[in-house]
Every structure is written in structure tokens, then in C-alpha cells.
């Protein structure tokens, strides 16, 4: 069964990436809070750091 892919807004991605960069919570804690996979958070964090 093919499901539709989840789409995340740029604002949400940036918010999650900033939380990961701050380091107050682990990737697993952030993932549980927002319903996103920890690997995805790591990718968004990496992208955010490259853009600086």
C-alpha cells in the first residue's frame, strides 16, 4: 500500500533544527515531541549548519 509522503513546512524544519543545534534535548526527545525520525532531525540540523 502506497501512502502519501509527509510534508514539513520550512518553518517547522528550522524550528526543529534550531532545537537540535541548541542541544538542550536529545534527537530522540525532539523526535518524540514532533513525530519526526531522529535521522531526519540530523539531516535538517546539518543543512542548517551548512547554510550559516
PDB file of N, CA, C, O and CB in Angstrom:
ATOM      1  N   UNK A   1       0.842  -1.175   0.000  1.00  0.00           N
ATOM      2  CA  UNK A   1       0.000   0.000   0.000  1.00  0.00           C
ATOM      3  C   UNK A   1       0.889   1.241   0.000  1.00  0.00           C
ATOM      4  O   UNK A   1       1.732   1.421   0.879  1.00  0.00           O
ATOM      5  CB  UNK A   1      -0.959  -0.004   1.218  1.00  0.00           C
ATOM      6  N   UNK A   2       0.689   2.062  -0.971  1.00  0.00           N
ATOM      7  CA  UNK A   2       1.492   3.272  -1.080  1.00  0.00           C
ATOM      8  C   UNK A   2       0.773   4.423  -0.391  1.00  0.00           C
ATOM      9  O   UNK A   2      -0.340   4.791  -0.768  1.00  0.00           O
ATOM     10  CB  UNK A   2       1.778   3.614  -2.559  1.00  0.00           C
ATOM     11  N   UNK A   3       1.414   4.979   0.610  1.00  0.00           N
ATOM     12  CA  UNK A   3       0.842   6.121   1.324  1.00  0.00           C
ATOM     13  C   UNK A   3       1.455   7.405   0.813  1.00  0.00           C
ATOM     14  O   UNK A   3       2.482   7.390   0.135  1.00  0.00           O
ATOM     15  CB  UNK A   3       1.059   5.990   2.841  1.00  0.00           C
ATOM     16  N   UNK A   4       0.827   8.502   1.137  1.00  0.00           N
ATOM     17  CA  UNK A   4       1.385   9.784   0.725  1.00  0.00           C
ATOM     18  C   UNK A   4       2.500  10.184   1.687  1.00  0.00           C
ATOM     19  O   UNK A   4       2.457   9.855   2.873  1.00  0.00           O
ATOM     20  CB  UNK A   4       0.283  10.877   0.673  1.00  0.00           C
ATOM     21  N   UNK A   5       3.486  10.890   1.170  1.00  0.00           N
ATOM     22  CA  UNK A   5       4.620  11.309   1.976  1.00  0.00           C
ATOM     23  C   UNK A   5       4.235  12.486   2.852  1.00  0.00           C
ATOM     24  O   UNK A   5       3.423  13.332   2.478  1.00  0.00           O
ATOM     25  CB  UNK A   5       5.811  11.671   1.089  1.00  0.00           C
ATOM     26  N   UNK A   6       4.843  12.515   4.031  1.00  0.00           N
ATOM     27  CA  UNK A   6       4.618  13.654   4.914  1.00  0.00           C
ATOM     28  C   UNK A   6       5.393  14.843   4.385  1.00  0.00           C
ATOM     29  O   UNK A   6       6.519  14.699   3.908  1.00  0.00           O
ATOM     30  CB  UNK A   6       5.035  13.329   6.373  1.00  0.00           C
ATOM     31  N   UNK A   7       4.799  15.999   4.467  1.00  0.00           N
ATOM     32  CA  UNK A   7       5.456  17.238   4.056  1.00  0.00           C
ATOM     33  C   UNK A   7       5.585  18.126   5.285  1.00  0.00           C
ATOM     34  O   UNK A   7       4.623  18.327   6.026  1.00  0.00           O
ATOM     35  CB  UNK A   7       4.661  17.963   2.912  1.00  0.00           C
ATOM     36  N   UNK A   8       6.775  18.649   5.487  1.00  0.00           N
ATOM     37  CA  UNK A   8       7.030  19.520   6.626  1.00  0.00           C
ATOM     38  C   UNK A   8       7.322  20.927   6.119  1.00  0.00           C
ATOM     39  O   UNK A   8       8.056  21.099   5.146  1.00  0.00           O
ATOM     40  CB  UNK A   8       8.209  18.985   7.486  1.00  0.00           C
ATOM     41  N   UNK A   9       6.758  21.917   6.765  1.00  0.00           N
ATOM     42  CA  UNK A   9       6.971  23.300   6.348  1.00  0.00           C
ATOM     43  C   UNK A   9       8.403  23.723   6.677  1.00  0.00           C
ATOM     44  O   UNK A   9       9.057  23.143   7.545  1.00  0.00           O
ATOM     45  CB  UNK A   9       5.951  24.245   7.035  1.00  0.00           C
ATOM     46  N   UNK A  10       8.864  24.729   5.975  1.00  0.00           N
ATOM     47  CA  UNK A  10      10.212  25.256   6.213  1.00  0.00           C
ATOM     48  C   UNK A  10      10.346  25.782   7.636  1.00  0.00           C
ATOM     49  O   UNK A  10      11.390  25.633   8.271  1.00  0.00           O
ATOM     50  CB  UNK A  10      10.539  26.370   5.206  1.00  0.00           C
ATOM     51  N   UNK A  11       9.281  26.397   8.122  1.00  0.00           N
ATOM     52  CA  UNK A  11       9.308  26.942   9.483  1.00  0.00           C
ATOM     53  C   UNK A  11       9.494  25.837  10.521  1.00  0.00           C
ATOM     54  O   UNK A  11      10.269  25.985  11.466  1.00  0.00           O
ATOM     55  CB  UNK A  11       8.017  27.718   9.772  1.00  0.00           C
ATOM     56  N   UNK A  12       8.780  24.735  10.336  1.00  0.00           N
ATOM     57  CA  UNK A  12       8.893  23.625  11.284  1.00  0.00           C
ATOM     58  C   UNK A  12      10.283  23.010  11.216  1.00  0.00           C
ATOM     59  O   UNK A  12      10.875  22.696  12.249  1.00  0.00           O
ATOM     60  CB  UNK A  12       7.824  22.555  10.999  1.00  0.00           C
ATOM     61  N   UNK A  13      10.807  22.837  10.007  1.00  0.00           N
ATOM     62  CA  UNK A  13      12.153  22.282   9.849  1.00  0.00           C
ATOM     63  C   UNK A  13      13.180  23.155  10.558  1.00  0.00           C
ATOM     64  O   UNK A  13      14.059  22.648  11.254  1.00  0.00           O
ATOM     65  CB  UNK A  13      12.513  22.146   8.359  1.00  0.00           C
ATOM     66  N   UNK A  14      13.065  24.469  10.379  1.00  0.00           N
ATOM     67  CA  UNK A  14      14.008  25.397  11.003  1.00  0.00           C
ATOM     68  C   UNK A  14      13.884  25.346  12.525  1.00  0.00           C
ATOM     69  O   UNK A  14      14.890  25.355  13.235  1.00  0.00           O
ATOM     70  CB  UNK A  14      13.769  26.832  10.496  1.00  0.00           C
ATOM     71  N   UNK A  15      12.667  25.294  13.014  1.00  0.00           N
ATOM     72  CA  UNK A  15      12.432  25.241  14.463  1.00  0.00           C
ATOM     73  C   UNK A  15      13.057  23.984  15.065  1.00  0.00           C
ATOM     74  O   UNK A  15      13.714  24.045  16.104  1.00  0.00           O
ATOM     75  CB  UNK A  15      10.918  25.280  14.770  1.00  0.00           C
ATOM     76  N   UNK A  16      12.849  22.852  14.405  1.00  0.00           N
ATOM     77  CA  UNK A  16      13.389  21.586  14.895  1.00  0.00           C
ATOM     78  C   UNK A  16      14.916  21.593  14.808  1.00  0.00           C
ATOM     79  O   UNK A  16      15.594  21.140  15.730  1.00  0.00           O
ATOM     80  CB  UNK A  16      12.808  20.400  14.091  1.00  0.00           C
ATOM     81  N   UNK A  17      15.456  22.107  13.698  1.00  0.00           N
ATOM     82  CA  UNK A  17      16.911  22.161  13.532  1.00  0.00           C
ATOM     83  C   UNK A  17      17.547  23.041  14.616  1.00  0.00           C
ATOM     84  O   UNK A  17      18.596  22.697  15.160  1.00  0.00           O
ATOM     85  CB  UNK A  17      17.274  22.696  12.125  1.00  0.00           C
ATOM     86  N   UNK A  18      16.915  24.165  14.922  1.00  0.00           N
ATOM     87  CA  UNK A  18      17.455  25.044  15.965  1.00  0.00           C
ATOM     88  C   UNK A  18      17.449  24.373  17.329  1.00  0.00           C
ATOM     89  O   UNK A  18      18.388  24.532  18.108  1.00  0.00           O
ATOM     90  CB  UNK A  18      16.658  26.340  16.029  1.00  0.00           C
ATOM     91  N   UNK A  19      16.397  23.626  17.616  1.00  0.00           N
ATOM     92  CA  UNK A  19      16.358  22.895  18.887  1.00  0.00           C
ATOM     93  C   UNK A  19      17.495  21.894  18.954  1.00  0.00           C
ATOM     94  O   UNK A  19      18.127  21.731  19.998  1.00  0.00           O
ATOM     95  CB  UNK A  19      15.008  22.177  19.066  1.00  0.00           C
ATOM     96  N   UNK A  20      17.755  21.222  17.837  1.00  0.00           N
ATOM     97  CA  UNK A  20      18.834  20.238  17.797  1.00  0.00           C
ATOM     98  C   UNK A  20      20.198  20.906  17.947  1.00  0.00           C
ATOM     99  O   UNK A  20      21.086  20.372  18.612  1.00  0.00           O
ATOM    100  CB  UNK A  20      18.779  19.444  16.490  1.00  0.00           C
ATOM    101  N   UNK A  21      20.362  22.072  17.330  1.00  0.00           N
ATOM    102  CA  UNK A  21      21.632  22.798  17.413  1.00  0.00           C
ATOM    103  C   UNK A  21      21.880  23.286  18.843  1.00  0.00           C
ATOM    104  O   UNK A  21      23.006  23.234  19.335  1.00  0.00           O
ATOM    105  CB  UNK A  21      21.638  23.994  16.431  1.00  0.00           C
ATOM    106  N   UNK A  22      20.833  23.755  19.497  1.00  0.00           N
ATOM    107  CA  UNK A  22      20.980  24.240  20.883  1.00  0.00           C
ATOM    108  C   UNK A  22      21.471  23.144  21.811  1.00  0.00           C
ATOM    109  O   UNK A  22      22.257  23.408  22.721  1.00  0.00           O
ATOM    110  CB  UNK A  22      19.649  24.792  21.402  1.00  0.00           C
ATOM    111  N   UNK A  23      21.020  21.920  21.594  1.00  0.00           N
ATOM    112  CA  UNK A  23      21.497  20.794  22.385  1.00  0.00           C
ATOM    113  C   UNK A  23      20.863  20.633  23.746  1.00  0.00           C
ATOM    114  O   UNK A  23      21.377  19.883  24.576  1.00  0.00           O
ATOM    115  CB  UNK A  23      22.928  20.912  22.560  1.00  0.00           C
ATOM    116  N   UNK A  24      19.746  21.325  24.004  1.00  0.00           N
ATOM    117  CA  UNK A  24      19.077  21.175  25.296  1.00  0.00           C
ATOM    118  C   UNK A  24      18.358  19.834  25.406  1.00  0.00           C
ATOM    119  O   UNK A  24      18.156  19.320  26.506  1.00  0.00           O
ATOM    120  CB  UNK A  24      18.086  22.314  25.510  1.00  0.00           C
ATOM    121  N   UNK A  25      17.972  19.272  24.261  1.00  0.00           N
ATOM    122  CA  UNK A  25      17.286  17.982  24.224  1.00  0.00           C
ATOM    123  C   UNK A  25      18.044  17.068  23.275  1.00  0.00           C
ATOM    124  O   UNK A  25      18.750  17.530  22.379  1.00  0.00           O
ATOM    125  CB  UNK A  25      15.793  18.139  23.780  1.00  0.00           C
ATOM    126  N   UNK A  26      17.890  15.769  23.482  1.00  0.00           N
ATOM    127  CA  UNK A  26      18.493  14.817  22.554  1.00  0.00           C
ATOM    128  C   UNK A  26      17.639  14.730  21.294  1.00  0.00           C
ATOM    129  O   UNK A  26      16.487  15.164  21.275  1.00  0.00           O
ATOM    130  CB  UNK A  26      18.645  13.418  23.212  1.00  0.00           C
ATOM    131  N   UNK A  27      18.219  14.168  20.257  1.00  0.00           N
ATOM    132  CA  UNK A  27      17.483  13.996  18.997  1.00  0.00           C
ATOM    133  C   UNK A  27      16.262  13.113  19.225  1.00  0.00           C
ATOM    134  O   UNK A  27      15.212  13.340  18.625  1.00  0.00           O
ATOM    135  CB  UNK A  27      18.397  13.383  17.902  1.00  0.00           C
ATOM    136  N   UNK A  28      16.393  12.118  20.079  1.00  0.00           N
ATOM    137  CA  UNK A  28      15.260  11.232  20.352  1.00  0.00           C
ATOM    138  C   UNK A  28      14.132  11.965  21.074  1.00  0.00           C
ATOM    139  O   UNK A  28      12.959  11.702  20.810  1.00  0.00           O
ATOM    140  CB  UNK A  28      15.716  10.035  21.182  1.00  0.00           C
ATOM    141  N   UNK A  29      14.466  12.861  21.963  1.00  0.00           N
ATOM    142  CA  UNK A  29      13.437  13.641  22.668  1.00  0.00           C
ATOM    143  C   UNK A  29      12.709  14.571  21.694  1.00  0.00           C
ATOM    144  O   UNK A  29      11.485  14.695  21.735  1.00  0.00           O
ATOM    145  CB  UNK A  29      14.070  14.464  23.820  1.00  0.00           C
ATOM    146  N   UNK A  30      13.476  15.216  20.826  1.00  0.00           N
ATOM    147  CA  UNK A  30      12.868  16.105  19.831  1.00  0.00           C
ATOM    148  C   UNK A  30      12.004  15.296  18.873  1.00  0.00           C
ATOM    149  O   UNK A  30      10.907  15.722  18.510  1.00  0.00           O
ATOM    150  CB  UNK A  30      13.954  16.886  19.051  1.00  0.00           C
ATOM    151  N   UNK A  31      12.492  14.140  18.467  1.00  0.00           N
ATOM    152  CA  UNK A  31      11.749  13.282  17.542  1.00  0.00           C
ATOM    153  C   UNK A  31      10.415  12.853  18.141  1.00  0.00           C
ATOM    154  O   UNK A  31       9.394  12.851  17.453  1.00  0.00           O
ATOM    155  CB  UNK A  31      12.579  12.049  17.175  1.00  0.00           C
ATOM    156  N   UNK A  32      10.422  12.496  19.402  1.00  0.00           N
ATOM    157  CA  UNK A  32       9.189  12.085  20.067  1.00  0.00           C
ATOM    158  C   UNK A  32       8.209  13.246  20.176  1.00  0.00           C
ATOM    159  O   UNK A  32       7.000  13.056  20.048  1.00  0.00           O
ATOM    160  CB  UNK A  32       9.495  11.524  21.454  1.00  0.00           C
ATOM    161  N   UNK A  33       8.722  14.433  20.410  1.00  0.00           N
ATOM    162  CA  UNK A  33       7.875  15.619  20.571  1.00  0.00           C
ATOM    163  C   UNK A  33       7.179  16.004  19.264  1.00  0.00           C
ATOM    164  O   UNK A  33       6.003  16.367  19.264  1.00  0.00           O
ATOM    165  CB  UNK A  33       8.710  16.796  21.078  1.00  0.00           C
ATOM    166  N   UNK A  34       7.910  15.920  18.156  1.00  0.00           N
ATOM    167  CA  UNK A  34       7.372  16.385  16.882  1.00  0.00           C
ATOM    168  C   UNK A  34       6.922  15.254  15.945  1.00  0.00           C
ATOM    169  O   UNK A  34       6.343  15.526  14.893  1.00  0.00           O
ATOM    170  CB  UNK A  34       8.404  17.221  16.189  1.00  0.00           C
ATOM    171  N   UNK A  35       7.175  14.011  16.307  1.00  0.00           N
ATOM    172  CA  UNK A  35       6.776  12.898  15.456  1.00  0.00           C
ATOM    173  C   UNK A  35       7.615  12.776  14.195  1.00  0.00           C
ATOM    174  O   UNK A  35       7.106  12.426  13.130  1.00  0.00           O
ATOM    175  CB  UNK A  35       5.339  13.042  15.081  1.00  0.00           C
ATOM    176  N   UNK A  36       8.910  13.067  14.325  1.00  0.00           N
ATOM    177  CA  UNK A  36       9.841  13.021  13.204  1.00  0.00           C
ATOM    178  C   UNK A  36      10.940  12.025  13.560  1.00  0.00           C
ATOM    179  O   UNK A  36      11.272  11.866  14.735  1.00  0.00           O
ATOM    180  CB  UNK A  36      10.437  14.445  12.886  1.00  0.00           C
ATOM    181  N   UNK A  37      11.503  11.358  12.564  1.00  0.00           N
ATOM    182  CA  UNK A  37      12.570  10.394  12.820  1.00  0.00           C
ATOM    183  C   UNK A  37      13.857  11.124  13.204  1.00  0.00           C
ATOM    184  O   UNK A  37      14.161  12.171  12.632  1.00  0.00           O
ATOM    185  CB  UNK A  37      12.805   9.499  11.581  1.00  0.00           C
ATOM    186  N   UNK A  38      14.616  10.589  14.161  1.00  0.00           N
ATOM    187  CA  UNK A  38      15.856  11.238  14.589  1.00  0.00           C
ATOM    188  C   UNK A  38      16.859  11.462  13.448  1.00  0.00           C
ATOM    189  O   UNK A  38      17.593  12.450  13.459  1.00  0.00           O
ATOM    190  CB  UNK A  38      16.506  10.410  15.667  1.00  0.00           C
ATOM    191  N   UNK A  39      16.895  10.564  12.479  1.00  0.00           N
ATOM    192  CA  UNK A  39      17.789  10.735  11.341  1.00  0.00           C
ATOM    193  C   UNK A  39      17.410  11.966  10.537  1.00  0.00           C
ATOM    194  O   UNK A  39      18.279  12.690  10.053  1.00  0.00           O
ATOM    195  CB  UNK A  39      17.765   9.496  10.451  1.00  0.00           C
ATOM    196  N   UNK A  40      16.114  12.203  10.395  1.00  0.00           N
ATOM    197  CA  UNK A  40      15.641  13.385   9.675  1.00  0.00           C
ATOM    198  C   UNK A  40      16.065  14.654  10.401  1.00  0.00           C
ATOM    199  O   UNK A  40      16.438  15.639   9.764  1.00  0.00           O
ATOM    200  CB  UNK A  40      14.111  13.348   9.515  1.00  0.00           C
ATOM    201  N   UNK A  41      16.010  14.638  11.711  1.00  0.00           N
ATOM    202  CA  UNK A  41      16.435  15.790  12.503  1.00  0.00           C
ATOM    203  C   UNK A  41      17.916  16.063  12.271  1.00  0.00           C
ATOM    204  O   UNK A  41      18.323  17.215  12.126  1.00  0.00           O
ATOM    205  CB  UNK A  41      16.157  15.556  14.005  1.00  0.00           C
ATOM    206  N   UNK A  42      18.720  15.007  12.236  1.00  0.00           N
ATOM    207  CA  UNK A  42      20.154  15.169  11.996  1.00  0.00           C
ATOM    208  C   UNK A  42      20.410  15.782  10.619  1.00  0.00           C
ATOM    209  O   UNK A  42      21.305  16.614  10.468  1.00  0.00           O
ATOM    210  CB  UNK A  42      20.874  13.814  12.115  1.00  0.00           C
ATOM    211  N   UNK A  43      19.637  15.379   9.622  1.00  0.00           N
ATOM    212  CA  UNK A  43      19.799  15.937   8.274  1.00  0.00           C
ATOM    213  C   UNK A  43      19.436  17.410   8.251  1.00  0.00           C
ATOM    214  O   UNK A  43      20.158  18.213   7.659  1.00  0.00           O
ATOM    215  CB  UNK A  43      18.936  15.171   7.263  1.00  0.00           C
ATOM    216  N   UNK A  44      18.333  17.780   8.885  1.00  0.00           N
ATOM    217  CA  UNK A  44      17.916  19.183   8.923  1.00  0.00           C
ATOM    218  C   UNK A  44      18.937  20.025   9.684  1.00  0.00           C
ATOM    219  O   UNK A  44      19.229  21.155   9.294  1.00  0.00           O
ATOM    220  CB  UNK A  44      16.525  19.318   9.574  1.00  0.00           C
ATOM    221  N   UNK A  45      19.477  19.474  10.765  1.00  0.00           N
ATOM    222  CA  UNK A  45      20.491  20.186  11.545  1.00  0.00           C
ATOM    223  C   UNK A  45      21.731  20.430  10.686  1.00  0.00           C
ATOM    224  O   UNK A  45      22.280  21.532  10.680  1.00  0.00           O
ATOM    225  CB  UNK A  45      20.865  19.387  12.823  1.00  0.00           C
ATOM    226  N   UNK A  46      22.167  19.406   9.966  1.00  0.00           N
ATOM    227  CA  UNK A  46      23.341  19.523   9.102  1.00  0.00           C
ATOM    228  C   UNK A  46      23.109  20.574   8.024  1.00  0.00           C
ATOM    229  O   UNK A  46      23.997  21.380   7.742  1.00  0.00           O
ATOM    230  CB  UNK A  46      23.677  18.168   8.459  1.00  0.00           C
ATOM    231  N   UNK A  47      21.932  20.573   7.422  1.00  0.00           N
ATOM    232  CA  UNK A  47      21.603  21.554   6.389  1.00  0.00           C
ATOM    233  C   UNK A  47      21.608  22.971   6.958  1.00  0.00           C
ATOM    234  O   UNK A  47      22.084  23.902   6.308  1.00  0.00           O
ATOM    235  CB  UNK A  47      20.235  21.239   5.767  1.00  0.00           C
ATOM    236  N   UNK A  48      21.085  23.130   8.158  1.00  0.00           N
ATOM    237  CA  UNK A  48      21.035  24.445   8.789  1.00  0.00           C
ATOM    238  C   UNK A  48      22.437  24.964   9.098  1.00  0.00           C
ATOM    239  O   UNK A  48      22.700  26.158   8.952  1.00  0.00           O
ATOM    240  CB  UNK A  48      20.203  24.385  10.071  1.00  0.00           C
ATOM    241  N   UNK A  49      23.330  24.088   9.517  1.00  0.00           N
ATOM    242  CA  UNK A  49      24.686  24.495   9.849  1.00  0.00           C
ATOM    243  C   UNK A  49      25.476  24.863   8.588  1.00  0.00           C
ATOM    244  O   UNK A  49      26.337  25.741   8.639  1.00  0.00           O
ATOM    245  CB  UNK A  49      25.400  23.379  10.616  1.00  0.00           C
ATOM    246  N   UNK A  50      25.197  24.210   7.473  1.00  0.00           N
ATOM    247  CA  UNK A  50      25.880  24.498   6.212  1.00  0.00           C
ATOM    248  C   UNK A  50      25.447  25.852   5.682  1.00  0.00           C
ATOM    249  O   UNK A  50      26.250  26.560   5.076  1.00  0.00           O
ATOM    250  CB  UNK A  50      25.597  23.401   5.171  1.00  0.00           C
ATOM    251  N   UNK A  51      24.188  26.229   5.899  1.00  0.00           N
ATOM    252  CA  UNK A  51      23.658  27.483   5.381  1.00  0.00           C
ATOM    253  C   UNK A  51      24.212  28.713   6.086  1.00  0.00           C
ATOM    254  O   UNK A  51      24.116  29.823   5.562  1.00  0.00           O
ATOM    255  CB  UNK A  51      22.171  27.479   5.492  1.00  0.00           C
ATOM    256  N   UNK A  52      24.786  28.530   7.257  1.00  0.00           N
ATOM    257  CA  UNK A  52      25.276  29.684   8.015  1.00  0.00           C
ATOM    258  C   UNK A  52      26.498  30.293   7.390  1.00  0.00           C
ATOM    259  O   UNK A  52      27.033  31.274   7.908  1.00  0.00           O
ATOM    260  CB  UNK A  52      25.582  29.292   9.431  1.00  0.00           C
TER     261      UNK A  52
END
